[in-house]
Amino acid sequence: MVDTAKKNFGGGNTAWEEKSLSKYEFSEVRLLEITESLCGSSDFECHSLLEEHEEHLEAWWLRLKKEYPDLFEWFCVETLKVCCSPGTYGPDCLACQGGSERPCGGNGHCSGDGSRQGDGSCQCHLGYQGATCTDCMDGYFRSPRNETHSVCAACDESCKTCMGPTNRDCGQCAVGWVQEDGACVDVDECAAETPPCSDQQYCENVNGSFVCEECDSTCVGCTGKGPGHCKECIPGYTKESGQCADVDECAGAEKACTRQDENCYNTPGSFVCVCPEGFEDTGDACVRTQAPGGEVTEEDPTQPPSREDL
């Protein structure tokens, strides 16, 4: 009640405030503010409950609020018995695990907290375990925050268990890490005698593990990303300045297309031979179907494919 009253009055005229607050304290506006504070804005069931028991609220407002200043406790817990005080649960409003003042050690959620349901057990926050969420999970260590309070903080990624925050505080190393000179260090799986990746992949080491990436399409085996890390080149490519580059078969000293009149077109990794316009490809030869400078003959109007159709 006091908190919501302060939100509406906070001036500096004491005499005016005493007079105004006295009227405000017993106004319907004040009652509406107090009842609305019991429910969340989207809690339909709670608002329906308030409407259903409006006479209880009026009785409290007119006669009982001085004796029972906490409306929630009087209305929800004691009168209707539909909820419990914070830190308690179940039909009899028993204390949650760890006590009602600090349920679950402040490190978890009490099942049924504040309701007539649940079993009072703790669902611990990440890093905590135990019936009252006061123990640290593997991968976490107890870190003091002050003389009376400590939290479970995450170990270094290299540790499975630890007593402190660095890779030298590990009790056990995590998978992918190994003890070396008093510290847990990353295992370079890519340096193993037997490579962990397939022939057409290269290995990249990451902390605690590795990943296999596909070689460039021009490679036969590779040691890294791109055509500059190929062990060998696929047919149609050759090493130039340390990279696999396309071989232009059409520009070679030896003629790639051997039939008379046909044209050679280079393609990535290969080439194609195409009869020019005015010729028909019979498989064995390019046969003229159009006189030089003339139109296609009536006997065969077929046009050869354009370069864009290759």
PAFI-901279 format. One record per residue (C-alpha): x, y, z; residue in three letters; residue number from 1. Coordinates in steps of 0.05 Angstrom, whole numbers. Example, Ala and Ser with C-alpha at 12.3 -4.5 7.8 and 13.67 -1.06 7.14 Angstrom:
% residues 2
{{246 -90 156} Ala 1}
{{273 -21 143} Ser 2}
% end
This chain:
% residues 310
{{0 0 0} Met 1}
{{55 49 19} Val 2}
{{94 36 -45} Asp 3}
{{35 50 -91} Thr 4}
{{16 112 -51} Ala 5}
{{86 140 -60} Lys 6}
{{79 133 -135} Lys 7}
{{21 182 -136} Asn 8}
{{44 235 -85} Phe 9}
{{115 261 -77} Gly 10}
{{112 337 -72} Gly 11}
{{140 384 -19} Gly 12}
{{78 415 13} Asn 13}
{{70 374 77} Thr 14}
{{4 403 99} Ala 15}
{{-27 393 30} Trp 16}
{{1 322 26} Glu 17}
{{-28 302 94} Glu 18}
{{-96 328 75} Lys 19}
{{-94 299 4} Ser 20}
{{-64 232 25} Leu 21}
{{-116 224 80} Ser 22}
{{-172 230 28} Lys 23}
{{-134 189 -22} Tyr 24}
{{-121 133 27} Glu 25}
{{-195 118 33} Phe 26}
{{-216 133 -39} Ser 27}
{{-243 84 -90} Glu 28}
{{-184 102 -134} Val 29}
{{-136 77 -81} Arg 30}
{{-176 13 -73} Leu 31}
{{-173 1 -148} Leu 32}
{{-97 12 -148} Glu 33}
{{-87 -37 -91} Ile 34}
{{-131 -92 -122} Thr 35}
{{-99 -84 -190} Glu 36}
{{-30 -92 -159} Ser 37}
{{-50 -162 -137} Leu 38}
{{-52 -188 -209} Cys 39}
{{-8 -183 -270} Gly 40}
{{-38 -145 -329} Ser 41}
{{-48 -210 -368} Ser 42}
{{-69 -255 -310} Asp 43}
{{-142 -268 -330} Phe 44}
{{-156 -319 -276} Glu 45}
{{-131 -272 -221} Cys 46}
{{-175 -215 -246} His 47}
{{-235 -261 -251} Ser 48}
{{-223 -283 -179} Leu 49}
{{-223 -210 -155} Leu 50}
{{-289 -197 -190} Glu 51}
{{-319 -261 -161} Glu 52}
{{-301 -241 -90} His 53}
{{-314 -167 -93} Glu 54}
{{-352 -168 -27} Glu 55}
{{-289 -193 9} His 56}
{{-249 -136 -19} Leu 57}
{{-301 -85 3} Glu 58}
{{-303 -114 73} Ala 59}
{{-228 -110 78} Trp 60}
{{-227 -39 51} Trp 61}
{{-281 -13 99} Leu 62}
{{-266 -52 163} Arg 63}
{{-204 -96 162} Leu 64}
{{-146 -62 126} Lys 65}
{{-116 -32 189} Lys 66}
{{-116 -100 224} Glu 67}
{{-92 -136 160} Tyr 68}
{{-51 -85 120} Pro 69}
{{-26 -138 71} Asp 70}
{{-84 -150 24} Leu 71}
{{-49 -208 -12} Phe 72}
{{-36 -245 53} Glu 73}
{{-107 -233 80} Trp 74}
{{-145 -244 15} Phe 75}
{{-106 -297 -24} Cys 76}
{{-70 -336 31} Val 77}
{{-115 -332 94} Glu 78}
{{-185 -321 67} Thr 79}
{{-191 -357 0} Leu 80}
{{-131 -403 11} Lys 81}
{{-115 -403 -64} Val 82}
{{-42 -384 -56} Cys 83}
{{16 -384 -6} Cys 84}
{{65 -332 18} Ser 85}
{{130 -327 -22} Pro 86}
{{178 -383 -4} Gly 87}
{{123 -432 13} Thr 88}
{{83 -482 -28} Tyr 89}
{{28 -535 -28} Gly 90}
{{-39 -544 7} Pro 91}
{{-8 -529 76} Asp 92}
{{40 -474 52} Cys 93}
{{102 -510 75} Leu 94}
{{171 -478 69} Ala 95}
{{209 -492 5} Cys 96}
{{274 -530 5} Gln 97}
{{327 -485 35} Gly 98}
{{276 -446 76} Gly 99}
{{223 -394 59} Ser 100}
{{270 -335 68} Glu 101}
{{318 -359 14} Arg 102}
{{287 -418 -25} Pro 103}
{{336 -463 -60} Cys 104}
{{393 -421 -33} Gly 105}
{{374 -366 -81} Gly 106}
{{403 -410 -137} Asn 107}
{{340 -443 -163} Gly 108}
{{265 -443 -167} His 109}
{{220 -477 -115} Cys 110}
{{166 -520 -147} Ser 111}
{{99 -489 -128} Gly 112}
{{130 -427 -95} Asp 113}
{{73 -381 -74} Gly 114}
{{18 -429 -95} Ser 115}
{{-22 -487 -66} Arg 116}
{{12 -533 -116} Gln 117}
{{80 -564 -127} Gly 118}
{{124 -607 -83} Asp 119}
{{175 -555 -58} Gly 120}
{{233 -587 -95} Ser 121}
{{286 -543 -127} Cys 122}
{{299 -534 -201} Gln 123}
{{370 -507 -199} Cys 124}
{{398 -452 -242} His 125}
{{455 -469 -290} Leu 126}
{{518 -486 -252} Gly 127}
{{483 -509 -188} Tyr 128}
{{460 -577 -163} Gln 129}
{{437 -612 -100} Gly 130}
{{371 -613 -62} Ala 131}
{{379 -540 -42} Thr 132}
{{421 -518 -103} Cys 133}
{{481 -503 -59} Thr 134}
{{531 -548 -94} Asp 135}
{{568 -533 -159} Cys 136}
{{561 -577 -221} Met 137}
{{620 -605 -258} Asp 138}
{{649 -549 -300} Gly 139}
{{637 -497 -245} Tyr 140}
{{675 -476 -182} Phe 141}
{{656 -438 -119} Arg 142}
{{677 -366 -125} Ser 143}
{{670 -320 -64} Pro 144}
{{634 -254 -75} Arg 145}
{{640 -228 -3} Asn 146}
{{652 -256 67} Glu 147}
{{585 -291 70} Thr 148}
{{565 -305 -2} His 149}
{{595 -345 -60} Ser 150}
{{570 -366 -128} Val 151}
{{585 -423 -176} Cys 152}
{{626 -394 -233} Ala 153}
{{644 -429 -299} Ala 154}
{{711 -465 -305} Cys 155}
{{758 -451 -362} Asp 156}
{{734 -487 -425} Glu 157}
{{794 -535 -419} Ser 158}
{{769 -562 -352} Cys 159}
{{719 -617 -337} Lys 160}
{{726 -601 -262} Thr 161}
{{764 -544 -230} Cys 162}
{{782 -506 -167} Met 163}
{{792 -438 -201} Gly 164}
{{783 -398 -265} Pro 165}
{{845 -415 -307} Thr 166}
{{869 -476 -346} Asn 167}
{{919 -488 -289} Arg 168}
{{862 -498 -239} Asp 169}
{{832 -559 -272} Cys 170}
{{820 -622 -232} Gly 171}
{{807 -660 -297} Gln 172}
{{816 -638 -369} Cys 173}
{{755 -634 -414} Ala 174}
{{750 -679 -476} Val 175}
{{797 -652 -530} Gly 176}
{{846 -626 -479} Trp 177}
{{906 -658 -445} Val 178}
{{949 -644 -383} Gln 179}
{{1016 -613 -401} Glu 180}
{{1064 -576 -355} Asp 181}
{{1010 -567 -302} Gly 182}
{{957 -540 -349} Ala 183}
{{903 -568 -394} Cys 184}
{{922 -552 -467} Val 185}
{{885 -565 -532} Asp 186}
{{898 -630 -569} Val 187}
{{914 -617 -643} Asp 188}
{{874 -674 -673} Glu 189}
{{894 -650 -743} Cys 190}
{{967 -668 -728} Ala 191}
{{950 -741 -713} Ala 192}
{{988 -795 -752} Glu 193}
{{922 -819 -782} Thr 194}
{{884 -758 -809} Pro 195}
{{814 -752 -780} Pro 196}
{{783 -725 -845} Cys 197}
{{770 -758 -913} Ser 198}
{{815 -752 -974} Asp 199}
{{774 -695 -1003} Gln 200}
{{772 -655 -938} Gln 201}
{{822 -616 -898} Tyr 202}
{{825 -612 -822} Cys 203}
{{820 -548 -781} Glu 204}
{{837 -551 -707} Asn 205}
{{791 -514 -658} Val 206}
{{794 -511 -583} Asn 207}
{{777 -579 -555} Gly 208}
{{759 -609 -623} Ser 209}
{{768 -604 -699} Phe 210}
{{726 -593 -762} Val 211}
{{732 -624 -831} Cys 212}
{{722 -576 -889} Glu 213}
{{713 -594 -963} Glu 214}
{{772 -584 -1010} Cys 215}
{{766 -536 -1069} Asp 216}
{{731 -568 -1129} Ser 217}
{{796 -564 -1169} Thr 218}
{{835 -607 -1120} Cys 219}
{{852 -680 -1113} Val 220}
{{866 -678 -1038} Gly 221}
{{885 -614 -1002} Cys 222}
{{918 -584 -941} Thr 223}
{{874 -523 -933} Gly 224}
{{822 -476 -963} Lys 225}
{{823 -455 -1036} Gly 226}
{{858 -477 -1101} Pro 227}
{{925 -456 -1072} Gly 228}
{{925 -514 -1023} His 229}
{{913 -572 -1071} Cys 230}
{{958 -633 -1066} Lys 231}
{{943 -648 -1139} Glu 232}
{{897 -619 -1192} Cys 233}
{{837 -653 -1223} Ile 234}
{{840 -668 -1299} Pro 235}
{{833 -604 -1339} Gly 236}
{{873 -563 -1288} Tyr 237}
{{947 -553 -1276} Thr 238}
{{990 -520 -1223} Lys 239}
{{1007 -448 -1240} Glu 240}
{{1040 -402 -1189} Ser 241}
{{1022 -452 -1135} Gly 242}
{{948 -456 -1153} Gln 243}
{{906 -504 -1195} Cys 244}
{{886 -464 -1257} Ala 245}
{{843 -484 -1317} Asp 246}
{{880 -512 -1377} Val 247}
{{858 -477 -1442} Asp 248}
{{857 -538 -1487} Glu 249}
{{836 -495 -1547} Cys 250}
{{900 -454 -1543} Ala 251}
{{947 -513 -1541} Gly 252}
{{997 -530 -1596} Ala 253}
{{961 -595 -1609} Glu 254}
{{892 -583 -1640} Lys 255}
{{837 -604 -1591} Ala 256}
{{780 -606 -1642} Cys 257}
{{803 -648 -1702} Thr 258}
{{743 -646 -1749} Arg 259}
{{746 -598 -1807} Gln 260}
{{711 -531 -1797} Asp 261}
{{691 -543 -1724} Glu 262}
{{704 -491 -1670} Asn 263}
{{736 -503 -1602} Cys 264}
{{708 -470 -1539} Tyr 265}
{{744 -474 -1472} Asn 266}
{{703 -491 -1410} Thr 267}
{{725 -498 -1336} Pro 268}
{{766 -561 -1334} Gly 269}
{{749 -582 -1405} Ser 270}
{{729 -558 -1475} Phe 271}
{{674 -569 -1527} Val 272}
{{676 -576 -1603} Cys 273}
{{618 -543 -1641} Val 274}
{{602 -539 -1714} Cys 275}
{{595 -466 -1736} Pro 276}
{{531 -434 -1762} Glu 277}
{{513 -460 -1830} Gly 278}
{{539 -530 -1814} Phe 279}
{{505 -593 -1788} Glu 280}
{{539 -638 -1738} Asp 281}
{{531 -709 -1764} Thr 282}
{{576 -739 -1711} Gly 283}
{{633 -754 -1757} Asp 284}
{{638 -686 -1790} Ala 285}
{{611 -615 -1796} Cys 286}
{{570 -616 -1862} Val 287}
{{554 -550 -1895} Arg 288}
{{479 -536 -1900} Thr 289}
{{485 -464 -1923} Gln 290}
{{524 -435 -1981} Ala 291}
{{575 -384 -1960} Pro 292}
{{539 -317 -1952} Gly 293}
{{472 -349 -1969} Gly 294}
{{411 -376 -1931} Glu 295}
{{400 -444 -1902} Val 296}
{{383 -495 -1956} Thr 297}
{{312 -523 -1961} Glu 298}
{{338 -593 -1951} Glu 299}
{{362 -580 -1879} Asp 300}
{{341 -516 -1842} Pro 301}
{{373 -537 -1776} Thr 302}
{{415 -483 -1742} Gln 303}
{{476 -502 -1699} Pro 304}
{{474 -482 -1625} Pro 305}
{{498 -414 -1604} Ser 306}
{{557 -408 -1556} Arg 307}
{{508 -387 -1500} Glu 308}
{{474 -456 -1508} Asp 309}
{{539 -494 -1494} Leu 310}
% end
